[in-house]
Amino acid sequence: MSTLTGKHVLRTDLLSNEELELIFSTASRFENALRSGARLTNMEGQVLATLFFEPSTRTRLSFETAMLRLGGQVISMADPKASSTAKGESLADSVRTVAGYADVIVIRHPQKGAAQEAADAVAVPVINAGDGTGQHPTQALLDVYTLRKEKGSLHGLSMALVGDLKNGRTVHSLVYLLARFGVRLLFVSPRGLEMPPELNAELKKLGSDVSEGRDLAAAMRESDIVYVTRIQRERFDDPAEYDRLKGSYVLDMDMIRQAKPGITIMHPLPRVDEIAREVDAYQGAAYFRQAANGVPIRMALLALVTGRE
């Protein structure tokens, strides 16, 4: 059995280096098997429950695809208004109930800390698919997996992270892994949407090389990768504040031509208007390859936490 068998996956900073390498090597093995046309049965007889209290396209569907590719089955709650949550049922009671139906649970919830609350309530493995402005560990894992495939190694790389860094759970998870691999971090955000100061402080304690600024073009001249995130309408209480900040950064081909040669463009998606459509044809535009990498990474996680790798 792997070191992840029976464990919850809630935060990237709780994963050991050994566990990270196990996840990446297992994902690569599954990806190669799929490419060769192999039929996988690792999760045969197992049931995955996906509980999504917030909208999702890539995360939910890639988890469900991952389970099906491994020969397992899926039960899904994609609309909390059609569940007993609408009747006032607590999260803990919902998860305890579902644990009686499934062998592993994937949960997304608007409340920071909800994944931990779910994990505390049940014995089956819980995987965090995003908890409010907290973390999104499986996105960070597929991001690093993508970087390794695109760049070969993370050693000596510089990455600009752009957009809503205050509320962006994808970047909150990712920076812990990037710091561990020694990636230089350049944070670019509008005023008021900077990376949380406590997270900055943690990164500096880890010895990470971190700088902050507002100039995307300048950051791109120094970066091997630019990781673009959208300004998230759903995180704003004041619509006027969202309208003021949306469109703060729009990456287009003119900026890429002036950037560091060979720069790779990443985005956790969905994209709104922060990357011009013309960039899609650029060879270094990796965001759709990045999204596809969610399937092997999530296959690896499902198999590893259930001991069926």
N, C-alpha and C positions, 0 to 999 in steps of 0.2 A: 504493500500500500504506500501511496505517496504521502508526503508531509502535509498535504492539503486535504486528505480524506476526512470527511466529517466537519470540515471547517467552514465558517462563514467567510465571505469575501466582501468587506465593507469599506475598506480604505486602502489606498496604495502604500501608505507609510507603515502598515502593519504586515506587509509581505516581506519575507526575507529574500536576500539575493539568490539563495538556493531555490526558493519557490518561484521567483521570477524566471530563472533559467529553465526550470521544469515546465512552466506554463508556455514559454516561447518554443522550447524544443517539442513539446507535445502538439502545439498548434501547427508547427512546421510539418510534423509527421502526418497529422490529419490532412493538412492541405495537400501534401504530396499524394496521399492515398486517394483523395477526391479527384485530383488531377489525373490519376491513372485509371479512374473509373471503378475503383474498389467499392464494394458494398460493406458499410460498417455496421456492426451490431452491438457496439459497446454498451449502449443504453437501452437495449431491448428489454422490455418488461418494466421500464422505469417511466415515471410521469413527471413532467415539468409543469409547474404552475407559474404563469406570468401574471403578476398583479400590478397593473399600471393605473395609478391615480392621477397621472399627468399624461398629456399626449406624447406619442412616440411613433416614429416610423421605423428608423434603422435599428434602434436597440431592441425593441420588442420583436420585430420580424427576424432579425438576425439570430436572436436567442432561440426563437421557435424553429427557424431553419436549422440551426446547429443541432437542436435536439432531434429533429426529424432525420437529418443526415446521419446521426448516430444510431438510428433505429428505435428511438424512444417515441413517446407520445406527449401531447401538450394539452393542457387546459388553460384557458385564458380569461382574465377579467380586464377588458380594455376600456370599459365605461363605468366608472364608479357610481354614476347615477342609476345604473341598472343593477346595482348590487345592494346588499344590506347596509352598506355605508350610508346610503340615502335615508335609511331608517334610523340612523344614529348608532349603529354598531361601532365599537371601538376598533382601532387598528389591531390591537393585541388579540381580540376575540376573532376578528376576521382571519388573521394569520394562523391562529391555533386551529380554527376549523379547516382551513385549506391544508394544513400540515397532515391532516388525516386522509387527504386525497392524493398527496403528491410526495415525491422523494426528494425534490429540490424546489426552492422557491426563488424567483427573481422578482424584485419589487422596485417600483419607482413611485416616489411620493413627493408632494410639494413641501413637506416639512423637513427641515434639517434635523438629522438624528432619527428619522423614522425607520431607516434600515436597521439601526442598532436596536431600536425598540422591538422591531419584528424579530430580529435574531434572538433577543433575550426571552421571547415568548415561546420559542419552539426548539426542538432538537434537530430537525432536518436542516441541511445547509441552506443559508439565505445568501443571495448575491445581490448587492446594491446596484441598481440600474439608474441611480440618481436620486439624491435626497435633498430637494430644495436647492439652496445655495451651498450645500455641503460638498459631497464628493460624487464622482462618477468613475469608479476604479476600472471598470471594464473598458471604458473609452480610453483611458490613459494607457492601459495595457495594449490595446490595438494600435494606439498612436506610436508607442515605442516599437512594437512589432513592425509597423509600417516604416518607421525611420530606419530600422536595421535593414529592411529590404531595399529601401530607396538609396541609402547612403553607405551600406556595408558595415559601418561602425558608428557609434556615437562619440567616440574619442575625439576630442579637440573641436567639436562642433559648437556653433553659436546659433541660438534660436531667438527670434523676435516673437513674442506673444502679444496679440493685438486685439483691442476691443473692450468688451465688458469684463474686466479682470476682477472686479469686485464681486459680481454675482455668478461668474462662470465656473460651475462645478467641474467642467472638463479640465480647465487649466489648474484648478485647485488640486486635482488629483495628479495631473501630469507633472507639475513642477517638482513634486517629491521624487519622482523617478528620474527626471532630467538631472536634478541635483546629485542624485546618487551616482549617475553615470558621468558626472563632471561636465555637463553641457553648460556653456555660458548663456545666461538668460538676460534678454533685453525686454523689459515690459513697456508697452506703448498703449496708452489709454487716454480717453477724454478726462478732463478734470471732474472728479467725483466718482469715477469708476476705476480707480486704481486698485491694484492687488491689496487685499487686507493687510494692514501693518503687522498683525501677529504672524501671518504666514511669511511675510518678508523676513521677519525676525528669525523665524524657525529656519528658513533657507540659509540665512547668514550664519547661524549656529552650525549648520551642516557644512559650512565652508564654501557655499555656492557663490559664484561670481555673478552678482545681480546688479543691473542698472535700470533706471526708470526714465522715461521721457514721453514726449508728445509727438515727435516727428517720425512718422512711419518711413518715409523715404530715406532718412538718415540711418534708421535702424536696419533697413534692408541692404544698405551698402556694406554693413558689417556682419550680416547674418547668412548662414548656410541654409536656414529654413525660416519661413515665416508662417506662424500658426495664427490664422485669422478666426475671430469669433464674432458672432452677431451681437448687436445691442439688443438685449432681451426685453421685449415689450412686457412680458408677463411678470417681470421682477419690479415694475414701476407702479407705485401707488398713484402717481401724478402723471396723467397722459401728456400734459404739456412738457414735463421734463423729458419724457421719452421722445417726443417730437423734436425737442431741442437737440438731443444727442444722437438720434438715429442718423446714419449717413456721415458720422464723424470721420470715418476712414473708408475709402473705396479704392481697392487695389486693382489697377488696370495694367495693360501691357506697357504703357509708357514707363510706369514705375519699375516693372520687371527689367526693362531694357537698361535702366540706370542702376539696377541692384547688383549685388555680388554675382558674378557669372555662375550659372548652374544652380541658382537658388531654387529650393523646393517649396511649393505652396501647399499648405495643409489647412483643413477646416473640418471641425467635427460635424458640420451640417445640422440643421438646415441653413442654407444660405438665403439671405434676403436680398440685400443690395451691396454687400460689403466686398464682393469679388465680382468684377465685370464679367459678363458671359464670354467675352473674347479670350479671357485667360484659359478657358476650358481646353483650347487647342494647344496650349503651351505644354511642351514635353514634361516639364517639372511640376505641372498641376497634378497633385497626387490625391486630391480629396475623394474622388470616387473609388480609386484603388484602396484608399484608407478605409472607406465605408465597407468595401468588400472583405477586408481583412477582419472585420468583426465576426464573421462566421467561424473561421478556424480558431480564433482566440476564445470565442465563447464555447465552441466544441470542447476545447482543452479544459476550460474551467468546469463545465458541467461534468465531464468525465473524471476530472481530478477530485472534485469535492465529494463525488459519490464512490470513489475508489474503483472506477471502471476505465481507467486510462489504458 
